[in-house]
Amino acid sequence: MGKLIGSRRTRSSVALSTAAAVGVLALAGCSGDEKPASAVPSASPTGHTSSPPAVDRAEHVKGETVSRAPKPVNDGDVLLSIASRKGNAELPLAKAIGIGSVAIQVNCQGKGTLKVDLRPVGLSFPLECVDGEVSSTYNEIQLKRARSEGSVRITAPSTVSWALTVEQ
């Protein structure tokens, strides 16, 4: 019976240690100077909310295509607009990245996972693509400092067609 009690204590200690480690990691991830914006509009200092129409974008949106780049939704400067691409690509942005919001819209079609990485900002996300319909996503990040240059790296199987727009 002594072994059974000792075994339970060990399991409890391991579970407690694991829970503590997960908590520390979760807190550590919240301390960067930049963070991706959530899908829920946030209140500005004036009390107004900023909610671009893309907040309502679902993963599969009727009318989306990969044959043309997604239309900008924030009336900002387009930093990159690409359509009808397949597979991997590293694409330089046309302009410097300024302070404030940077948004990426991506459409894809074909079986596989597409990964987007906005450099040097650190915004990175996957998009699961499927055969027969267009998958869409919209992601945004708030920047506290400007970058003189940037690029978007797309990693995707050759079976996946995609289009994207980066705007600020």
C-alpha positions as CSV (number, residue, x, y, z in Angstrom):
1,M,0.0,0.0,0.0
2,G,3.0,2.3,0.6
3,K,3.9,2.1,-3.0
4,L,0.5,3.0,-4.2
5,I,0.4,6.2,-2.0
6,G,4.0,7.1,-3.2
7,S,2.9,6.6,-6.8
8,R,-0.1,8.9,-6.4
9,R,2.1,11.6,-4.8
10,T,4.5,11.4,-7.8
11,R,1.7,11.7,-10.3
12,S,0.3,14.7,-8.4
13,S,3.7,16.3,-8.3
14,V,4.2,15.7,-12.0
15,A,0.7,17.1,-12.8
16,L,1.3,20.2,-10.6
17,S,4.7,20.8,-12.2
18,T,3.3,20.4,-15.7
19,A,0.4,22.9,-14.9
20,A,2.9,25.4,-13.5
21,A,5.1,25.1,-16.6
22,V,2.2,25.7,-18.9
23,G,1.1,28.7,-16.9
24,V,4.6,30.2,-17.0
25,L,4.8,29.6,-20.8
26,A,1.4,31.2,-21.3
27,L,2.4,34.3,-19.4
28,A,5.8,34.6,-21.1
29,G,4.1,34.6,-24.5
30,C,2.2,37.8,-23.6
31,S,5.1,40.1,-23.1
32,G,6.1,41.1,-26.7
33,D,5.9,44.7,-27.9
34,E,3.8,43.6,-30.9
35,K,0.8,41.2,-30.9
36,P,-1.6,39.9,-33.5
37,A,-5.0,41.6,-33.3
38,S,-7.9,39.5,-32.3
39,A,-10.9,39.0,-34.5
40,V,-12.9,41.1,-32.0
41,P,-12.6,44.9,-32.6
42,S,-10.7,46.7,-29.8
43,A,-11.7,50.0,-28.4
44,S,-9.5,53.0,-29.3
45,P,-8.6,55.7,-26.8
46,T,-11.5,57.8,-28.0
47,G,-14.0,54.9,-27.2
48,H,-14.7,54.1,-30.9
49,T,-14.2,50.6,-32.2
50,S,-12.4,49.9,-35.4
51,S,-13.9,47.0,-37.2
52,P,-12.9,46.4,-40.8
53,P,-15.5,44.5,-42.8
54,A,-13.1,41.5,-43.0
55,V,-13.8,40.7,-39.3
56,D,-16.8,38.8,-40.6
57,R,-14.8,36.7,-43.1
58,A,-15.4,33.0,-42.7
59,E,-12.9,30.3,-43.7
60,H,-15.0,29.6,-46.8
61,V,-16.4,32.8,-48.3
62,K,-18.7,32.6,-51.3
63,G,-17.3,34.6,-54.2
64,E,-13.6,34.5,-53.1
65,T,-11.1,33.3,-55.7
66,V,-7.4,32.7,-56.2
67,S,-7.4,34.1,-59.7
68,R,-7.3,37.7,-58.4
69,A,-5.8,39.2,-55.2
70,P,-8.3,39.9,-52.3
71,K,-9.5,43.5,-52.3
72,P,-8.1,45.7,-49.6
73,V,-10.6,46.2,-46.8
74,N,-8.9,49.0,-44.7
75,D,-8.5,51.6,-47.4
76,G,-4.8,51.6,-46.7
77,D,-1.6,51.4,-48.8
78,V,-1.2,48.0,-50.6
79,L,2.2,46.7,-49.8
80,L,1.8,43.5,-51.8
81,S,-0.9,42.1,-54.1
82,I,-0.4,38.7,-55.7
83,A,-2.8,36.3,-57.5
84,S,-2.8,32.9,-59.2
85,R,0.4,31.5,-57.6
86,K,1.2,27.9,-56.6
87,G,3.6,26.4,-54.1
88,N,6.3,28.3,-52.2
89,A,7.3,31.9,-52.7
90,E,9.3,34.7,-51.0
91,L,8.0,38.1,-52.0
92,P,9.4,41.5,-51.1
93,L,6.9,44.2,-50.0
94,A,6.6,47.2,-52.4
95,K,7.0,49.7,-49.6
96,A,8.4,50.1,-46.1
97,I,6.2,48.9,-43.2
98,G,5.1,51.8,-41.0
99,I,3.8,52.1,-37.5
100,G,0.2,50.9,-37.0
101,S,-1.9,48.1,-38.4
102,V,-0.6,45.7,-41.1
103,A,-3.2,43.3,-42.5
104,I,-2.8,40.1,-44.6
105,Q,-5.7,38.5,-46.5
106,V,-5.1,35.1,-48.1
107,N,-7.2,32.9,-50.3
108,C,-6.2,29.3,-51.2
109,Q,-7.5,26.3,-53.0
110,G,-6.2,22.8,-53.3
111,K,-5.5,20.1,-50.7
112,G,-2.8,21.1,-48.2
113,T,-1.7,23.6,-45.6
114,L,-0.4,27.0,-46.6
115,K,1.8,28.9,-44.1
116,V,2.3,32.7,-44.2
117,D,5.2,34.4,-42.6
118,L,5.5,38.3,-42.6
119,R,9.1,39.2,-42.1
120,P,10.7,40.8,-40.1
121,V,7.5,41.5,-38.2
122,G,6.9,37.9,-36.9
123,L,3.2,37.5,-38.0
124,S,2.9,33.9,-39.0
125,F,-0.1,31.7,-39.4
126,P,-1.3,28.6,-41.3
127,L,-4.4,28.2,-43.5
128,E,-5.9,24.8,-44.3
129,C,-6.7,24.6,-48.0
130,V,-9.2,22.2,-49.6
131,D,-10.1,20.9,-53.0
132,G,-13.1,22.4,-54.8
133,E,-13.6,25.6,-52.7
134,V,-11.6,28.6,-51.7
135,S,-10.4,29.0,-48.1
136,S,-9.9,32.5,-46.9
137,T,-8.4,34.2,-43.9
138,Y,-7.7,37.7,-42.6
139,N,-5.0,38.5,-40.0
140,E,-3.8,41.8,-38.6
141,I,-1.0,43.0,-36.4
142,Q,-0.3,46.3,-34.7
143,L,3.3,47.6,-35.0
144,K,4.9,50.0,-32.6
145,R,7.9,50.7,-34.8
146,A,8.5,51.0,-38.6
147,R,10.6,48.6,-40.7
148,S,12.5,49.9,-43.8
149,E,11.7,46.7,-45.7
150,G,9.8,43.4,-45.4
151,S,8.8,40.3,-47.2
152,V,6.1,37.6,-47.2
153,R,7.2,34.0,-47.3
154,I,4.6,31.5,-48.4
155,T,5.1,27.8,-47.8
156,A,2.6,25.6,-49.6
157,P,2.4,22.3,-51.5
158,S,2.6,22.6,-55.3
159,T,-1.1,21.4,-55.4
160,V,-2.2,24.6,-53.6
161,S,-3.1,27.8,-55.6
162,W,-3.2,31.0,-53.6
163,A,-3.7,34.8,-53.8
164,L,-2.9,37.4,-51.1
165,T,-3.0,41.1,-50.3
166,V,-0.9,42.9,-47.6
167,E,-2.0,46.4,-46.7
168,Q,-1.3,49.0,-44.1
